[in-house]
């Protein structure tokens, strides 16, 4: 127990990991690892394992490697060597001490941001390898506590924050009532069959950031959109199960989300500013639900804002004047290629834009994505230490405002700004649009 206590302190473990490790035996460990590596994978995994030359060209692509003074154990190839290759070498016969480290490496030393794959001469997807390690951790029941609780909540209540159905509806009605003080005819339509758009959010919005729903309602109203939001479970588009290796729950969450849109017979789904949620609906959850691509057109808020501005459905009254910089969320930039659209929107709404270096698909991860921030408070200080490189990048811009069009990025970057005393305000792109847009004129009869 003394050795475990020391290791727990060094690796910043938590009770769920330690309790899970205590229940394991060598037979179960070996069986699960062999099942995942040899029965749940195929040619892709074999090609990655046999192709890697250990050249290290992926190293400088990783924020963890850079933030830790180029320590080779933090290089992407080093993480695979310390986990997957060791499991293969020992045919799954590894110790609980090894597994404790594997949990830590895969969940807390990798954001599965895929930046390293851009610099690998063979295009090896190291994020995929780390997700396999997380899959093994899931099946061995040694997933970090906070992110597992999030998955459990989503599985039980169809949203990750345990928001009750009446609370969800009450929140929408509350935001509608507040917005109607500005616009008498504004509505947040619930369960409107055949609408052009189903607008979807992640559960933290009604729980902690209901004002974002207010802003969206104003934007929709000003643009004259035919839209709706669902009242029934299935409205939460987040899906942290895809980051814990729980593919079964991930597929069920995605299927419920698609079925909600199907029942409403909408033409397309517009998703709020959340990169991991977009990735789960557009590129991962759909596969576990049995679809190569989603059964609906799915667009991220960035695409939607771009459409509204370029079509002049909404116009900008006066550009935002503070000096701004733009963070590129991994899942909508590298994952979907929306970085140029984001810059068009920023240029249309802001008068003083400063680029980060590097930027676009080469931008560094926020340090919070991939489920890392969802592992909770026990790991915050470690996360801050590993985000030193991102802090340096932000500081170099000299910007007053940091635009982060993704919830996880927004939260993670706020932590970095506070910890490193960067004196920057973090905003969503929707915040900027709401502040600068021309809102519809209230007619005299509307005031009555």
TIPA-90172 format. One record per residue (C-alpha): residue in one letter; y, z, x; chain; residue number from 1. Coordinates in Angstrom, 3 decimals, decimal comma. Example, Ala and Ser with C-alpha at 12.3 -4.5 7.8 and 13.67 -1.06 7.14 Angstrom:
% TIPA-90172
r:Y:Z:X:c:k
A:-4,500:7,800:12,300:A:1
S:-1,060:7,140:13,670:A:2
***
This chain:
% TIPA-90172
r:Y:Z:X:c:k
X:0,000:0,000:0,000:A:1
X:2,352:0,718:2,906:A:2
X:1,855:-2,815:4,250:A:3
X:2,440:-4,234:0,765:A:4
X:5,682:-2,246:0,430:A:5
X:6,957:-3,643:3,729:A:6
X:5,989:-7,183:2,763:A:7
X:7,544:-6,743:-0,649:A:8
X:10,799:-5,679:0,983:A:9
X:10,750:-8,532:3,483:A:10
X:9,913:-11,185:0,900:A:11
X:11,959:-9,720:-1,937:A:12
X:9,043:-9,684:-4,344:A:13
X:8,976:-8,294:-7,905:A:14
X:6,596:-6,343:-10,125:A:15
X:5,078:-9,388:-11,846:A:16
X:4,122:-10,933:-8,516:A:17
X:2,766:-7,690:-7,077:A:18
X:0,821:-6,748:-10,222:A:19
X:-0,657:-10,234:-10,369:A:20
X:-1,693:-10,194:-6,731:A:21
X:-3,395:-6,814:-7,202:A:22
X:-5,682:-8,300:-9,867:A:23
X:-6,890:-11,244:-7,786:A:24
X:-10,183:-11,604:-5,963:A:25
X:-11,221:-14,200:-3,353:A:26
X:-13,459:-16,109:-5,769:A:27
X:-10,722:-16,650:-8,331:A:28
X:-8,167:-17,619:-5,684:A:29
X:-10,442:-20,253:-4,173:A:30
X:-11,491:-21,622:-7,564:A:31
X:-7,933:-22,045:-8,868:A:32
X:-6,615:-23,669:-5,685:A:33
X:-9,493:-26,139:-5,568:A:34
X:-9,106:-26,951:-9,265:A:35
X:-5,402:-27,753:-8,889:A:36
X:-5,560:-29,612:-5,582:A:37
X:-8,729:-31,601:-6,207:A:38
X:-9,027:-31,949:-9,997:A:39
X:-5,420:-32,071:-11,198:A:40
X:-4,132:-34,466:-8,543:A:41
X:-4,962:-38,030:-7,572:A:42
X:-4,055:-40,821:-5,129:A:43
X:-0,411:-39,750:-5,051:A:44
X:-1,247:-36,342:-3,622:A:45
X:-3,791:-37,796:-1,192:A:46
X:-1,262:-40,355:0,049:A:47
X:1,420:-37,721:0,636:A:48
X:-0,918:-35,405:2,533:A:49
X:-2,337:-38,159:4,726:A:50
X:0,945:-40,016:5,331:A:51
X:3,239:-37,248:6,582:A:52
X:3,833:-37,655:10,329:A:53
X:5,524:-34,243:10,761:A:54
X:8,521:-36,155:12,141:A:55
X:11,066:-33,685:10,749:A:56
X:13,505:-36,289:9,446:A:57
X:13,535:-34,405:6,155:A:58
X:14,828:-31,212:7,779:A:59
X:18,578:-31,877:7,849:A:60
X:18,439:-32,936:4,203:A:61
X:17,581:-29,383:3,136:A:62
X:20,346:-26,862:2,412:A:63
X:17,959:-23,993:3,162:A:64
X:17,256:-25,397:6,643:A:65
X:20,964:-25,876:7,384:A:66
X:22,005:-22,506:5,921:A:67
X:19,410:-20,712:8,067:A:68
X:20,547:-22,097:11,432:A:69
X:17,961:-24,900:11,488:A:70
X:15,012:-22,509:11,379:A:71
X:12,023:-24,920:11,263:A:72
X:10,139:-22,805:8,717:A:73
X:12,811:-23,761:6,153:A:74
X:12,399:-27,492:6,724:A:75
X:10,723:-29,324:3,823:A:76
X:7,755:-30,324:5,987:A:77
X:7,538:-26,738:7,246:A:78
X:7,292:-25,444:3,678:A:79
X:4,453:-27,849:2,914:A:80
X:2,710:-26,877:6,154:A:81
X:2,964:-23,179:5,288:A:82
X:1,534:-23,714:1,792:A:83
X:-0,336:-26,874:0,790:A:84
X:-1,696:-27,847:4,188:A:85
X:-2,913:-24,314:4,812:A:86
X:-4,691:-24,298:1,428:A:87
X:-6,377:-27,600:2,280:A:88
X:-7,300:-26,440:5,766:A:89
X:-8,940:-23,271:4,434:A:90
X:-10,364:-24,980:1,320:A:91
X:-8,548:-22,514:-0,900:A:92
X:-9,947:-19,444:0,859:A:93
X:-6,602:-17,730:1,422:A:94
X:-5,454:-14,123:1,247:A:95
X:-3,097:-12,374:-1,163:A:96
X:-0,701:-11,980:1,758:A:97
X:-0,648:-15,767:2,077:A:98
X:-0,122:-16,157:-1,682:A:99
X:2,802:-13,724:-1,683:A:100
X:4,474:-15,959:0,872:A:101
X:3,505:-19,111:-1,055:A:102
X:5,187:-17,773:-4,203:A:103
X:8,309:-17,038:-2,215:A:104
X:8,412:-20,417:-0,481:A:105
X:7,817:-22,507:-3,592:A:106
X:10,052:-20,572:-6,011:A:107
X:12,822:-19,226:-3,781:A:108
X:13,074:-21,480:-0,729:A:109
X:13,034:-24,815:-2,563:A:110
X:15,155:-26,077:-5,460:A:111
X:12,841:-29,099:-5,928:A:112
X:16,066:-31,130:-5,731:A:113
X:14,360:-34,126:-4,040:A:114
X:17,155:-34,653:-1,520:A:115
X:14,614:-34,506:1,298:A:116
X:12,649:-37,413:-0,201:A:117
X:15,676:-39,679:0,301:A:118
X:15,426:-39,185:4,060:A:119
X:11,662:-39,277:4,469:A:120
X:10,695:-42,675:5,975:A:121
X:7,693:-42,770:3,627:A:122
X:9,413:-41,380:0,537:A:123
X:7,133:-38,365:0,286:A:124
X:8,063:-36,300:-2,754:A:125
X:8,035:-32,780:-1,341:A:126
X:9,356:-31,397:-4,636:A:127
X:6,109:-32,571:-6,220:A:128
X:4,169:-30,686:-3,543:A:129
X:6,124:-27,492:-4,175:A:130
X:5,570:-27,839:-7,914:A:131
X:1,841:-28,011:-7,212:A:132
X:2,138:-24,696:-5,390:A:133
X:3,987:-23,278:-8,386:A:134
X:1,204:-24,609:-10,615:A:135
X:-1,307:-22,654:-8,546:A:136
X:0,875:-19,537:-8,793:A:137
X:1,063:-19,971:-12,563:A:138
X:-2,701:-20,239:-12,935:A:139
X:-3,154:-17,189:-10,714:A:140
X:-0,540:-15,317:-12,819:A:141
X:1,788:-14,519:-9,922:A:142
X:4,984:-16,181:-11,198:A:143
X:8,275:-14,291:-10,611:A:144
X:9,073:-11,960:-13,499:A:145
X:12,406:-13,217:-14,855:A:146
X:11,533:-16,905:-15,027:A:147
X:8,156:-16,089:-16,589:A:148
X:9,898:-13,992:-19,242:A:149
X:12,087:-17,011:-20,016:A:150
X:9,031:-19,201:-20,520:A:151
X:7,365:-16,536:-22,670:A:152
X:10,472:-16,350:-24,855:A:153
X:10,559:-20,118:-25,333:A:154
X:6,859:-20,209:-26,163:A:155
X:7,214:-17,437:-28,748:A:156
X:10,546:-18,292:-30,397:A:157
X:11,152:-21,972:-29,518:A:158
X:14,178:-21,022:-27,412:A:159
X:14,466:-19,329:-24,047:A:160
X:16,953:-16,606:-25,086:A:161
X:15,045:-15,209:-28,085:A:162
X:17,847:-16,319:-30,434:A:163
X:16,698:-15,713:-34,005:A:164
X:16,921:-18,563:-36,502:A:165
X:19,615:-16,863:-38,598:A:166
X:21,596:-15,990:-35,461:A:167
X:21,548:-19,641:-34,398:A:168
X:22,868:-20,812:-37,778:A:169
X:25,434:-17,990:-37,908:A:170
X:26,752:-18,996:-34,475:A:171
X:27,226:-22,616:-35,543:A:172
X:28,993:-21,528:-38,728:A:173
X:31,188:-19,154:-36,716:A:174
X:32,242:-21,949:-34,336:A:175
X:32,880:-24,278:-37,272:A:176
X:35,094:-21,698:-38,979:A:177
X:37,109:-21,131:-35,818:A:178
X:37,515:-24,866:-35,251:A:179
X:38,650:-25,380:-38,833:A:180
X:41,737:-23,355:-38,032:A:181
X:42,730:-26,383:-35,948:A:182
X:41,161:-29,076:-38,121:A:183
X:40,617:-28,358:-41,800:A:184
X:38,066:-31,131:-42,264:A:185
X:36,000:-30,385:-39,156:A:186
X:32,300:-29,777:-39,703:A:187
X:29,274:-28,969:-37,595:A:188
X:26,758:-30,823:-39,758:A:189
X:23,335:-29,177:-39,971:A:190
X:20,161:-31,163:-40,647:A:191
X:21,997:-34,342:-41,595:A:192
X:19,275:-36,954:-42,033:A:193
X:19,919:-40,372:-40,511:A:194
X:22,898:-39,374:-38,353:A:195
X:23,674:-41,504:-35,345:A:196
X:23,494:-38,517:-32,991:A:197
X:21,589:-35,265:-32,723:A:198
X:23,544:-33,033:-30,385:A:199
X:21,408:-30,591:-28,437:A:200
X:22,190:-27,529:-26,313:A:201
X:20,408:-24,945:-24,235:A:202
X:19,939:-21,422:-25,626:A:203
X:22,509:-19,708:-23,335:A:204
X:25,260:-21,566:-25,234:A:205
X:24,853:-19,776:-28,590:A:206
X:23,914:-16,590:-26,732:A:207
X:26,750:-16,398:-24,200:A:208
X:28,944:-19,538:-24,284:A:209
X:29,469:-20,401:-27,941:A:210
X:32,924:-21,756:-27,086:A:211
X:31,230:-24,823:-25,593:A:212
X:29,845:-25,650:-29,035:A:213
X:33,374:-25,277:-30,426:A:214
X:34,679:-27,743:-27,841:A:215
X:31,957:-30,259:-28,608:A:216
X:32,675:-30,022:-32,331:A:217
X:36,343:-30,826:-31,662:A:218
X:35,394:-33,782:-29,447:A:219
X:32,964:-35,110:-32,076:A:220
X:35,583:-34,672:-34,803:A:221
X:38,331:-36,380:-32,811:A:222
X:36,008:-39,286:-32,002:A:223
X:34,879:-39,618:-35,617:A:224
X:31,201:-39,415:-34,693:A:225
X:28,360:-39,367:-37,204:A:226
X:26,414:-36,443:-35,773:A:227
X:24,265:-33,443:-36,591:A:228
X:22,614:-30,380:-35,119:A:229
X:19,237:-29,022:-36,233:A:230
X:18,977:-25,629:-37,906:A:231
X:15,248:-25,207:-37,319:A:232
X:13,448:-24,177:-34,118:A:233
X:13,333:-27,027:-31,637:A:234
X:17,079:-27,159:-30,986:A:235
X:16,859:-25,642:-27,470:A:236
X:16,441:-28,477:-24,979:A:237
X:15,844:-26,278:-21,942:A:238
X:12,315:-26,062:-20,614:A:239
X:11,791:-23,677:-17,713:A:240
X:8,023:-24,050:-18,057:A:241
X:8,304:-27,313:-16,142:A:242
X:9,477:-25,259:-13,155:A:243
X:6,790:-22,575:-13,376:A:244
X:3,870:-24,999:-13,363:A:245
X:2,980:-24,212:-16,968:A:246
X:2,461:-27,861:-17,912:A:247
X:0,835:-26,982:-21,214:A:248
X:3,796:-24,977:-22,531:A:249
X:6,192:-27,545:-21,058:A:250
X:4,540:-30,291:-23,098:A:251
X:4,566:-28,186:-26,267:A:252
X:8,281:-27,410:-25,892:A:253
X:9,122:-31,076:-25,342:A:254
X:7,004:-32,187:-28,288:A:255
X:8,724:-29,693:-30,596:A:256
X:12,103:-30,993:-29,462:A:257
X:11,170:-34,632:-30,102:A:258
X:9,666:-33,781:-33,491:A:259
X:12,900:-32,056:-34,511:A:260
X:14,841:-35,257:-33,778:A:261
X:12,191:-37,330:-35,525:A:262
X:12,425:-35,282:-38,735:A:263
X:16,178:-35,857:-38,796:A:264
X:15,688:-39,620:-38,238:A:265
X:18,556:-39,787:-35,767:A:266
X:19,268:-42,818:-33,604:A:267
X:19,721:-40,981:-30,325:A:268
X:19,913:-37,561:-28,743:A:269
X:23,025:-36,469:-26,860:A:270
X:22,315:-33,549:-24,569:A:271
X:24,871:-31,040:-23,360:A:272
X:25,849:-30,526:-19,734:A:273
X:22,562:-29,277:-18,353:A:274
X:20,677:-31,103:-15,622:A:275
X:17,325:-29,329:-15,775:A:276
X:17,204:-29,656:-19,573:A:277
X:17,961:-33,370:-19,287:A:278
X:15,216:-33,745:-16,700:A:279
X:12,740:-31,956:-18,939:A:280
X:13,439:-34,198:-21,935:A:281
X:14,024:-37,478:-20,122:A:282
X:11,550:-37,375:-17,273:A:283
X:9,012:-34,519:-17,328:A:284
X:8,338:-32,860:-20,662:A:285
X:7,730:-36,247:-22,261:A:286
X:4,843:-36,904:-19,857:A:287
X:3,121:-33,628:-20,676:A:288
X:3,615:-34,482:-24,363:A:289
X:1,845:-37,810:-23,802:A:290
X:4,765:-40,271:-23,638:A:291
X:5,653:-42,349:-20,581:A:292
X:9,236:-42,314:-21,848:A:293
X:10,899:-40,255:-24,579:A:294
X:10,472:-41,671:-28,113:A:295
X:14,258:-41,589:-28,597:A:296
X:17,234:-42,794:-26,632:A:297
X:18,319:-39,722:-24,671:A:298
X:21,734:-39,550:-23,018:A:299
X:23,334:-36,834:-20,942:A:300
X:26,817:-35,567:-21,797:A:301
X:28,201:-37,522:-18,820:A:302
X:27,064:-40,806:-20,360:A:303
X:28,410:-39,757:-23,746:A:304
X:31,828:-38,774:-22,372:A:305
X:32,012:-42,076:-20,502:A:306
X:31,215:-43,980:-23,704:A:307
X:33,849:-42,103:-25,717:A:308
X:36,595:-42,583:-23,118:A:309
X:35,959:-46,225:-22,229:A:310
X:35,636:-47,206:-25,907:A:311
X:38,811:-45,201:-26,633:A:312
X:37,085:-43,137:-29,297:A:313
X:38,983:-40,345:-27,607:A:314
X:42,114:-40,728:-25,494:A:315
X:43,705:-38,528:-22,857:A:316
X:47,098:-37,089:-23,756:A:317
X:47,937:-35,846:-20,264:A:318
X:45,724:-35,750:-17,184:A:319
X:44,606:-32,446:-15,701:A:320
X:46,943:-31,709:-12,790:A:321
X:45,171:-29,113:-10,655:A:322
X:43,306:-30,253:-7,557:A:323
X:39,665:-30,753:-8,589:A:324
X:36,421:-31,577:-6,858:A:325
X:33,140:-32,666:-8,424:A:326
X:29,659:-31,310:-7,860:A:327
X:26,801:-33,786:-8,437:A:328
X:23,916:-32,087:-10,288:A:329
X:20,627:-33,156:-8,716:A:330
X:18,888:-33,988:-11,972:A:331
X:21,594:-36,298:-13,304:A:332
X:22,716:-37,719:-9,955:A:333
X:19,624:-38,311:-7,826:A:334
X:17,428:-38,051:-10,911:A:335
X:19,337:-40,417:-13,222:A:336
X:22,053:-42,107:-11,171:A:337
X:25,033:-40,916:-13,223:A:338
X:27,243:-40,027:-10,261:A:339
X:29,493:-43,085:-10,574:A:340
X:29,959:-42,568:-14,321:A:341
X:30,947:-38,979:-13,568:A:342
X:33,682:-40,173:-11,218:A:343
X:35,023:-42,629:-13,778:A:344
X:35,306:-39,776:-16,282:A:345
X:36,978:-37,504:-13,716:A:346
X:39,443:-40,241:-12,737:A:347
X:40,283:-40,824:-16,400:A:348
X:40,967:-37,128:-17,033:A:349
X:42,250:-35,710:-13,717:A:350
X:45,189:-36,750:-11,528:A:351
X:44,194:-34,991:-8,299:A:352
X:40,540:-35,527:-7,387:A:353
X:39,120:-34,591:-3,971:A:354
X:35,627:-35,718:-2,990:A:355
X:33,074:-33,420:-1,438:A:356
X:31,354:-34,545:1,740:A:357
X:28,631:-35,661:1,308:A:358
X:28,789:-36,762:-2,317:A:359
X:27,061:-38,670:-5,104:A:360
X:23,271:-38,814:-4,659:A:361
X:23,691:-37,351:-1,166:A:362
X:25,435:-34,204:-2,402:A:363
X:23,874:-30,841:-1,591:A:364
X:22,126:-28,904:-4,335:A:365
X:23,992:-26,056:-6,039:A:366
X:21,298:-23,660:-4,795:A:367
X:20,544:-22,450:-8,315:A:368
X:18,524:-25,309:-9,819:A:369
X:14,809:-25,860:-9,948:A:370
X:14,320:-22,433:-11,502:A:371
X:15,613:-20,520:-8,473:A:372
X:18,466:-18,763:-10,289:A:373
X:16,088:-18,045:-13,182:A:374
X:13,970:-15,877:-10,885:A:375
X:16,650:-13,280:-11,496:A:376
X:18,692:-10,486:-9,909:A:377
X:16,068:-9,358:-7,346:A:378
X:16,731:-12,535:-5,402:A:379
X:20,498:-13,025:-5,781:A:380
X:21,534:-11,851:-2,312:A:381
X:18,865:-14,011:-0,722:A:382
X:20,079:-16,955:-2,795:A:383
X:23,621:-16,364:-1,548:A:384
X:22,466:-16,283:2,078:A:385
X:20,615:-19,551:1,533:A:386
X:23,717:-21,144:-0,034:A:387
X:25,963:-20,795:3,005:A:388
X:25,903:-24,547:3,568:A:389
X:27,070:-25,257:0,009:A:390
X:29,866:-22,707:0,390:A:391
X:31,069:-24,462:3,548:A:392
X:31,054:-27,795:1,716:A:393
X:33,090:-26,404:-1,188:A:394
X:35,592:-24,636:1,059:A:395
X:36,289:-27,846:2,968:A:396
X:37,608:-29,580:-0,173:A:397
X:40,516:-27,179:-0,623:A:398
X:40,183:-27,737:-4,372:A:399
X:41,444:-25,311:-7,005:A:400
X:38,879:-26,319:-9,617:A:401
X:35,216:-27,158:-9,191:A:402
X:33,779:-29,362:-11,937:A:403
X:30,058:-28,759:-12,444:A:404
X:28,544:-30,746:-15,346:A:405
X:25,358:-28,655:-15,508:A:406
X:24,659:-25,113:-16,688:A:407
X:22,487:-23,989:-13,782:A:408
X:24,909:-25,564:-11,325:A:409
X:27,822:-23,902:-13,104:A:410
X:26,211:-20,443:-12,907:A:411
X:24,995:-20,865:-9,340:A:412
X:28,320:-22,198:-8,102:A:413
X:30,200:-19,332:-9,776:A:414
X:27,999:-16,950:-7,769:A:415
X:28,770:-18,839:-4,553:A:416
X:32,515:-18,926:-5,263:A:417
X:32,561:-15,171:-5,896:A:418
X:30,303:-14,214:-2,981:A:419
X:32,095:-16,366:-0,401:A:420
X:35,564:-15,683:-1,883:A:421
X:36,398:-19,363:-2,279:A:422
X:39,165:-18,867:-4,855:A:423
X:38,032:-21,748:-7,068:A:424
X:37,635:-21,949:-10,832:A:425
X:34,376:-23,501:-12,039:A:426
X:34,592:-25,693:-15,134:A:427
X:32,380:-27,975:-17,163:A:428
X:33,531:-31,556:-17,609:A:429
X:33,758:-30,817:-21,339:A:430
X:36,316:-28,096:-20,544:A:431
X:38,525:-30,675:-18,836:A:432
X:38,178:-33,219:-21,636:A:433
X:38,959:-30,625:-24,305:A:434
X:42,098:-29,535:-22,448:A:435
X:43,417:-33,052:-21,839:A:436
X:42,359:-35,074:-24,888:A:437
X:44,543:-36,233:-27,744:A:438
X:43,402:-34,261:-30,755:A:439
X:43,690:-35,695:-34,236:A:440
X:46,940:-34,892:-36,036:A:441
X:46,640:-32,374:-38,845:A:442
X:48,094:-33,904:-42,015:A:443
X:50,399:-31,720:-44,136:A:444
X:47,789:-31,436:-46,873:A:445
X:45,318:-30,047:-44,342:A:446
X:47,569:-27,027:-43,843:A:447
X:47,391:-26,005:-47,455:A:448
***
